[in-house]
C-alpha cells in the first residue's frame, strides 16, 4: 500500500511541477548498461555484475538551464562472488535535477528509491530465490552527466548511484553501488 501511495504522490508531483512554469516537457524510453556491485562492509573477492536497466523518463524544463527528470526503471543490481551471481531486480524511481552549463551538456544529481521485486542467487547448478534476505526498499543518491541532443531527441548519460541504505535484513553495512551508461530517446509534448 505504501508503494502505491508513493508512486501516486510522485506522479502528482510531476504533473504539478510541469504545470507551474515548465517551458517544455519531453518524454520517452530509456535503456542502458549497469555495472553493479556491493559497497561498504563487503568481501574483497566481490566483482561487478553487468546488467541492463530499462524504462521511461520525463524531462520537465523549469527554466532554460535547469530541469527535473523523474524516471521509472526496471533495474538489476547485485554482485558476483566466485561463481555465484547475486542478482536483484528492482523497480527504481530516480528524480534527477539537471543543470545545463552549456546547451547540450548537463550535470545531474538527485535521490533514487528502489523497490525489490526479486533476489536470486545463481550458480551453474542452482537458482535460489533469496528475496527474504533483503530489505524491500533501497535508497540511493545519483549523480552524473551527459549529452542531450534535443534536435534529434537523443540523450546519452553516465551516472553513479551510491546506495544510502543497507540492503540486507541482518543490518550488515552493505549497500548497492551502480554505474549506469544510458541512452534515452525523447520527444516534446
C-alpha contacts under 8 A as a table, 3 or more apart, distances in Angstrom:
res1	aa1	res2	aa2	distance
1	X	4	X	5.22
1	X	5	X	6.35
2	X	5	X	5.13
2	X	6	X	6.11
3	X	6	X	5.09
3	X	7	X	6.14
4	X	7	X	5.21
4	X	8	X	6.10
5	X	8	X	5.09
5	X	9	X	6.04
6	X	9	X	5.01
6	X	10	X	6.17
7	X	10	X	5.19
7	X	11	X	6.17
8	X	11	X	5.12
8	X	12	X	6.16
9	X	12	X	5.16
9	X	13	X	6.05
10	X	13	X	5.03
10	X	14	X	6.06
11	X	14	X	5.13
11	X	15	X	6.30
12	X	15	X	5.14
12	X	16	X	6.04
13	X	16	X	5.01
13	X	17	X	6.04
14	X	17	X	5.20
14	X	18	X	6.17
14	X	70	X	7.37
15	X	18	X	5.10
15	X	19	X	6.31
16	X	19	X	5.23
16	X	20	X	6.52
17	X	20	X	5.35
17	X	21	X	7.58
17	X	22	X	7.27
17	X	60	X	7.75
18	X	21	X	6.91
18	X	22	X	5.18
18	X	25	X	7.19
18	X	60	X	6.01
18	X	61	X	7.90
18	X	62	X	7.86
19	X	22	X	6.27
21	X	62	X	5.97
21	X	63	X	7.71
22	X	25	X	7.11
22	X	60	X	6.30
22	X	61	X	5.26
22	X	62	X	4.70
22	X	63	X	7.12
23	X	60	X	7.86
23	X	61	X	5.68
23	X	62	X	6.39
23	X	63	X	6.96
24	X	60	X	6.19
24	X	61	X	5.30
24	X	62	X	7.92
24	X	188	X	6.93
24	X	189	X	7.38
25	X	58	X	6.92
25	X	59	X	5.69
25	X	60	X	4.60
25	X	61	X	6.19
25	X	188	X	5.76
25	X	189	X	5.67
26	X	58	X	5.54
26	X	59	X	5.03
26	X	60	X	6.53
26	X	186	X	5.70
26	X	187	X	5.20
26	X	188	X	4.36
26	X	189	X	5.90
27	X	56	X	7.37
27	X	57	X	5.59
27	X	58	X	4.27
27	X	59	X	6.31
27	X	186	X	4.98
27	X	187	X	5.67
27	X	188	X	6.67
27	X	189	X	7.26
28	X	56	X	5.63
28	X	57	X	5.60
28	X	58	X	6.71
28	X	184	X	6.77
28	X	185	X	5.53
28	X	186	X	4.20
28	X	187	X	6.37
29	X	54	X	7.62
29	X	55	X	5.75
29	X	56	X	4.28
29	X	57	X	6.18
29	X	184	X	5.69
29	X	185	X	5.86
29	X	186	X	6.84
30	X	54	X	5.65
30	X	55	X	5.29
30	X	56	X	5.28
30	X	57	X	6.55
30	X	182	X	6.86
30	X	183	X	5.73
30	X	184	X	4.17
30	X	185	X	6.67
31	X	52	X	7.38
31	X	53	X	5.73
31	X	54	X	4.33
31	X	55	X	6.52
31	X	182	X	5.67
31	X	183	X	5.62
31	X	184	X	6.46
32	X	52	X	5.75
32	X	53	X	5.41
32	X	54	X	6.52
32	X	180	X	6.72
32	X	181	X	5.45
32	X	182	X	4.02
32	X	183	X	6.01
33	X	50	X	7.08
33	X	51	X	5.89
33	X	52	X	4.69
33	X	53	X	6.32
33	X	180	X	5.77
33	X	181	X	5.31
33	X	182	X	6.45
34	X	49	X	7.88
34	X	50	X	5.67
34	X	51	X	5.10
34	X	52	X	5.49
34	X	53	X	6.61
34	X	76	X	7.59
34	X	77	X	7.82
34	X	178	X	6.42
34	X	179	X	5.61
34	X	180	X	4.46
34	X	181	X	6.46
35	X	48	X	5.96
35	X	49	X	5.55
35	X	50	X	4.61
35	X	51	X	6.44
35	X	77	X	7.93
35	X	178	X	5.63
35	X	179	X	5.15
35	X	180	X	6.48
36	X	48	X	5.33
36	X	49	X	5.09
36	X	50	X	6.44
36	X	51	X	7.63
36	X	76	X	7.93
36	X	77	X	5.27
36	X	78	X	5.67
36	X	79	X	6.29
36	X	176	X	7.19
36	X	177	X	5.77
36	X	178	X	4.26
36	X	179	X	6.38
37	X	46	X	7.51
37	X	47	X	6.68
37	X	48	X	4.73
37	X	49	X	6.24
37	X	77	X	7.14
37	X	78	X	5.53
37	X	79	X	4.70
37	X	80	X	7.82
37	X	176	X	6.18
37	X	177	X	5.41
37	X	178	X	6.38
38	X	42	X	6.81
38	X	46	X	7.73
38	X	78	X	6.65
38	X	79	X	6.25
38	X	174	X	6.30
38	X	175	X	5.54
38	X	176	X	4.80
38	X	177	X	5.73
39	X	42	X	6.28
39	X	163	X	7.94
39	X	174	X	5.70
39	X	175	X	5.16
39	X	176	X	6.00
39	X	177	X	6.06
40	X	173	X	5.77
40	X	174	X	4.89
40	X	175	X	6.15
41	X	172	X	7.33
41	X	173	X	5.41
41	X	174	X	5.56
42	X	46	X	7.54
42	X	174	X	6.44
43	X	46	X	5.91
45	X	81	X	6.27
45	X	82	X	7.28
46	X	79	X	6.44
46	X	80	X	5.60
46	X	81	X	4.88
46	X	82	X	7.48
47	X	79	X	5.93
47	X	80	X	4.99
47	X	81	X	6.43
48	X	78	X	7.67
48	X	79	X	5.21
48	X	80	X	6.10
49	X	77	X	7.27
49	X	78	X	6.09
49	X	79	X	4.84
49	X	80	X	5.93
49	X	85	X	7.63
51	X	76	X	5.96
51	X	77	X	7.38
52	X	75	X	6.52
52	X	76	X	6.32
53	X	73	X	6.45
53	X	74	X	5.53
53	X	75	X	4.37
53	X	76	X	6.43
54	X	73	X	5.40
54	X	74	X	5.40
54	X	75	X	6.71
55	X	71	X	7.39
55	X	72	X	5.62
55	X	73	X	4.20
55	X	74	X	6.04
56	X	71	X	5.75
56	X	72	X	5.49
56	X	73	X	6.44
57	X	69	X	6.66
57	X	70	X	6.05
57	X	71	X	4.42
57	X	72	X	6.61
57	X	184	X	7.79
57	X	186	X	7.95
58	X	69	X	5.54
58	X	70	X	5.75
58	X	71	X	6.47
59	X	67	X	6.51
59	X	68	X	5.79
59	X	69	X	4.34
59	X	70	X	6.87
60	X	67	X	5.36
60	X	68	X	5.22
60	X	69	X	6.18
61	X	64	X	7.00
61	X	66	X	6.28
61	X	67	X	4.15
61	X	68	X	6.53
62	X	66	X	5.83
62	X	67	X	5.06
62	X	68	X	7.19
63	X	66	X	5.32
63	X	67	X	6.80
64	X	67	X	7.99
65	X	99	X	5.67
65	X	100	X	4.85
65	X	101	X	6.85
66	X	97	X	7.23
66	X	98	X	5.60
66	X	99	X	4.68
66	X	100	X	6.29
67	X	97	X	6.00
67	X	98	X	5.18
67	X	99	X	6.74
68	X	95	X	6.97
68	X	96	X	5.77
68	X	97	X	4.71
68	X	98	X	6.05
69	X	95	X	5.55
69	X	96	X	4.98
69	X	97	X	6.32
69	X	98	X	7.14
70	X	93	X	7.02
70	X	94	X	5.93
70	X	95	X	4.20
70	X	96	X	6.27
71	X	92	X	7.83
71	X	93	X	5.44
71	X	94	X	5.48
71	X	95	X	6.29
72	X	91	X	7.15
72	X	92	X	5.95
72	X	93	X	4.87
72	X	94	X	7.13
73	X	91	X	5.70
73	X	92	X	5.09
73	X	93	X	6.39
74	X	89	X	7.22
74	X	90	X	5.86
74	X	91	X	4.76
74	X	92	X	6.22
75	X	89	X	5.95
75	X	90	X	5.21
75	X	91	X	6.20
75	X	92	X	6.45
76	X	87	X	6.76
76	X	88	X	5.57
76	X	89	X	4.58
76	X	90	X	6.13
77	X	87	X	6.15
77	X	88	X	5.12
77	X	89	X	6.41
77	X	90	X	7.53
77	X	176	X	7.15
77	X	178	X	7.15
78	X	85	X	7.56
78	X	86	X	5.17
78	X	87	X	4.90
78	X	88	X	5.54
78	X	176	X	7.20
79	X	85	X	6.11
79	X	86	X	5.29
79	X	87	X	6.92
80	X	83	X	7.03
80	X	84	X	5.75
80	X	85	X	4.51
80	X	86	X	6.03
81	X	84	X	5.24
81	X	85	X	6.43
81	X	86	X	7.76
83	X	123	X	6.16
83	X	124	X	7.66
84	X	121	X	6.60
84	X	122	X	5.57
84	X	123	X	4.87
85	X	120	X	7.92
85	X	121	X	5.72
85	X	122	X	4.98
85	X	123	X	6.48
86	X	119	X	7.27
86	X	120	X	5.91
86	X	121	X	4.76
86	X	122	X	6.45
87	X	119	X	5.74
87	X	120	X	5.21
87	X	121	X	6.38
87	X	122	X	7.41
88	X	116	X	7.14
88	X	117	X	7.65
88	X	118	X	5.82
88	X	119	X	4.25
88	X	120	X	6.33
89	X	116	X	6.02
89	X	117	X	5.51
89	X	118	X	5.25
89	X	119	X	6.28
90	X	114	X	5.76
90	X	115	X	5.27
90	X	116	X	4.49
90	X	117	X	5.39
90	X	118	X	7.30
91	X	114	X	5.47
91	X	115	X	5.21
91	X	116	X	6.64
91	X	117	X	7.03
92	X	112	X	6.79
92	X	113	X	5.72
92	X	114	X	4.04
92	X	115	X	6.35
93	X	112	X	5.54
93	X	113	X	5.34
93	X	114	X	6.16
94	X	110	X	6.94
94	X	111	X	5.77
94	X	112	X	3.91
94	X	113	X	6.30
94	X	142	X	7.64
95	X	110	X	5.61
95	X	111	X	5.85
95	X	112	X	6.34
96	X	108	X	5.95
96	X	109	X	5.25
96	X	110	X	4.39
96	X	111	X	6.91
96	X	142	X	7.60
97	X	108	X	5.45
97	X	109	X	5.50
97	X	110	X	5.88
98	X	106	X	6.23
98	X	107	X	5.74
98	X	108	X	4.39
98	X	109	X	6.86
99	X	106	X	5.42
99	X	107	X	5.41
99	X	108	X	6.26
100	X	103	X	6.20
100	X	104	X	7.05
100	X	105	X	5.77
100	X	106	X	4.37
100	X	107	X	6.61
101	X	105	X	6.69
101	X	106	X	6.50
101	X	107	X	7.97
102	X	105	X	5.64
102	X	106	X	7.42
104	X	147	X	5.51
104	X	148	X	5.03
104	X	149	X	6.01
104	X	150	X	7.75
105	X	145	X	7.47
105	X	146	X	5.84
105	X	147	X	4.69
105	X	148	X	6.30
106	X	145	X	5.38
106	X	146	X	5.49
106	X	147	X	6.28
106	X	148	X	7.35
107	X	143	X	7.62
107	X	144	X	5.78
107	X	145	X	4.07
107	X	146	X	6.63
108	X	142	X	7.84
108	X	143	X	5.41
108	X	144	X	5.31
108	X	145	X	5.63
109	X	141	X	7.32
109	X	142	X	5.41
109	X	143	X	4.12
109	X	144	X	6.55
110	X	141	X	5.77
110	X	142	X	5.40
110	X	143	X	6.61
111	X	139	X	7.53
111	X	140	X	5.89
111	X	141	X	4.54
111	X	142	X	6.05
112	X	139	X	5.83
112	X	140	X	4.99
112	X	141	X	5.80
112	X	142	X	6.74
112	X	161	X	7.91
113	X	137	X	7.03
113	X	138	X	5.78
113	X	139	X	4.71
113	X	140	X	6.37
114	X	137	X	5.68
114	X	138	X	4.87
114	X	139	X	6.35
115	X	136	X	5.62
115	X	137	X	4.83
115	X	138	X	6.38
116	X	119	X	7.53
116	X	135	X	7.51
116	X	136	X	4.87
116	X	137	X	6.25
116	X	138	X	7.52
117	X	131	X	7.95
117	X	136	X	7.76
118	X	129	X	7.48
118	X	130	X	7.86
118	X	131	X	5.56
119	X	129	X	5.98
119	X	130	X	5.37
119	X	131	X	4.51
119	X	134	X	7.65
120	X	127	X	6.51
120	X	128	X	5.48
120	X	129	X	4.58
120	X	130	X	5.42
120	X	131	X	6.92
121	X	126	X	7.87
121	X	127	X	5.76
121	X	128	X	5.11
121	X	129	X	6.47
121	X	130	X	6.63
122	X	125	X	7.97
122	X	126	X	5.93
122	X	127	X	4.52
122	X	128	X	6.45
123	X	126	X	5.20
123	X	127	X	6.35
130	X	133	X	5.68
130	X	134	X	7.58
131	X	134	X	5.61
132	X	135	X	7.67
132	X	169	X	7.85
133	X	168	X	5.91
133	X	169	X	5.56
133	X	170	X	7.66
134	X	167	X	5.65
134	X	168	X	4.33
134	X	169	X	5.16
135	X	138	X	7.32
135	X	166	X	7.88
135	X	167	X	5.35
135	X	168	X	5.56
135	X	169	X	5.39
137	X	167	X	7.78
138	X	163	X	7.31
138	X	164	X	7.68
138	X	165	X	5.97
138	X	166	X	7.59
138	X	167	X	6.46
139	X	163	X	6.05
139	X	164	X	5.43
139	X	165	X	5.43
140	X	161	X	6.06
140	X	162	X	5.38
140	X	163	X	4.20
140	X	164	X	4.84
140	X	165	X	7.06
141	X	161	X	5.47
141	X	162	X	5.30
141	X	163	X	6.53
141	X	164	X	6.97
142	X	159	X	6.50
142	X	160	X	5.52
142	X	161	X	4.12
142	X	162	X	6.21
143	X	159	X	5.48
143	X	160	X	5.60
143	X	161	X	6.61
144	X	157	X	7.35
144	X	158	X	5.60
144	X	159	X	4.11
144	X	160	X	6.18
145	X	157	X	5.66
145	X	158	X	5.69
145	X	159	X	6.50
146	X	155	X	7.35
146	X	156	X	5.56
146	X	157	X	4.03
146	X	158	X	6.07
147	X	155	X	5.71
147	X	156	X	5.34
147	X	157	X	6.35
148	X	153	X	7.61
148	X	154	X	6.14
148	X	155	X	4.23
148	X	156	X	6.44
149	X	152	X	5.92
149	X	153	X	5.89
149	X	154	X	5.25
149	X	155	X	5.92
150	X	153	X	4.61
150	X	154	X	6.42
150	X	155	X	7.63
151	X	154	X	8.00
153	X	184	X	7.90
153	X	185	X	5.27
153	X	186	X	4.90
153	X	187	X	5.86
154	X	183	X	7.11
154	X	184	X	5.84
154	X	185	X	4.76
154	X	186	X	6.54
155	X	183	X	5.59
155	X	184	X	5.07
155	X	185	X	6.40
155	X	186	X	7.82
156	X	181	X	7.61
156	X	182	X	5.73
156	X	183	X	4.60
156	X	184	X	6.59
157	X	180	X	7.94
157	X	181	X	5.86
157	X	182	X	5.26
157	X	183	X	6.53
158	X	179	X	7.33
158	X	180	X	5.68
158	X	181	X	4.67
158	X	182	X	6.44
159	X	179	X	5.78
159	X	180	X	5.16
159	X	181	X	6.66
160	X	177	X	7.36
160	X	178	X	5.65
160	X	179	X	4.46
160	X	180	X	6.23
161	X	177	X	5.80
161	X	178	X	5.15
161	X	179	X	6.46
161	X	180	X	7.93
162	X	176	X	6.73
162	X	177	X	4.95
162	X	178	X	6.77
163	X	166	X	7.77
163	X	175	X	5.18
163	X	176	X	4.79
163	X	177	X	5.55
164	X	175	X	6.73
165	X	175	X	6.09
166	X	171	X	6.30
166	X	172	X	6.77
166	X	173	X	5.61
166	X	174	X	5.28
166	X	175	X	4.95
167	X	171	X	7.55
167	X	172	X	7.99
167	X	174	X	6.22
167	X	175	X	5.58
167	X	176	X	7.23
168	X	171	X	5.71
168	X	172	X	6.30
168	X	174	X	7.06
169	X	172	X	7.72
171	X	174	X	7.99
